[in-house]
């Protein structure tokens, strides 16, 4: 599988398996194992998904050497601030039952994320984390963050799909050498994405589905994608995207789908920010 080299030299497979909204631990373990069996080597979880323990179990069961796997988790807002983040990192290592984590992200740009970053920097320096990054940072937050911290984030994980393309975030990330990861690469199924006429028609040229075109579009612009599925056929189809590329004409058609805003989350809404602060998942 194609990899990208992060700004600290670490290699990351460009397709990762997302595992949000799979809280049932037995199901999560089974689908992560399926993903590993069909060829994924990069798993994207988060402390707040409450399934790190199942990801760890699937990794052990797979028998795949640790050095061949790339595991990402995220620290939640509840664990922000230096001391809480230090404990949060240990908690994730224990839940995943791993000696090190490949990538740890600050899940949201709210609360004391600078204090939390200092804890990530420390764990990065002593090898418990191999790369550190952020998530959901809009262009201005991303620029401010990069101007503030000592160690630049390796990654900014943001919502990015044909209906919310994020050109501003990609441009700022490029300026600072930060790789962009796309969460919700299928817009969580919104906008009729799986049978959208524009994506379907483009796919027909290559014998691919609309879903595969949506993934290829992000991959061709250098973005890391994290498709999620609990269905084996889809898990396989979502990785079967390495044998074609989109043309400039395809890109021009997809550019017209951009709405320029999210219909999944709204980081500009005070009520949403308050909600992020209120969500807790451990004592
Ligand atoms: P997504 O990957 O855009 O969409 C998942 C939905 O698409 C599911 O309903 C899935 O259904 C369906 N699906 C997947 N492949 C399909 C295919 N080939 N054909 C038809 N339907 C298909 O949404 P997401 O899970 O929100 O995002 C992906 C990952 O990004 C997450 O799992 C998580 O790791 C990460 N994420 C991060 C954040 C953040 O704040 N950093 C936020 C959201 C997500 P089935 O499962 O039934 O197949």
Boltz pocket constraint, residues with backbone or C-beta under 6 A from the ligand:
constraints:
  - pocket:
      binder: B
      contacts: [[A, 17], [A, 18], [A, 19], [A, 20], [A, 21], [A, 44], [A, 45], [A, 107], [A, 135], [A, 136], [A, 157], [A, 158], [A, 182], [A, 183], [A, 184], [A, 185], [A, 186], [A, 187], [A, 188], [A, 189], [A, 194], [A, 211], [A, 226], [A, 227], [A, 228], [A, 229], [A, 230], [A, 231], [A, 234], [A, 235], [A, 237], [A, 238]]
      max_distance: 6.0
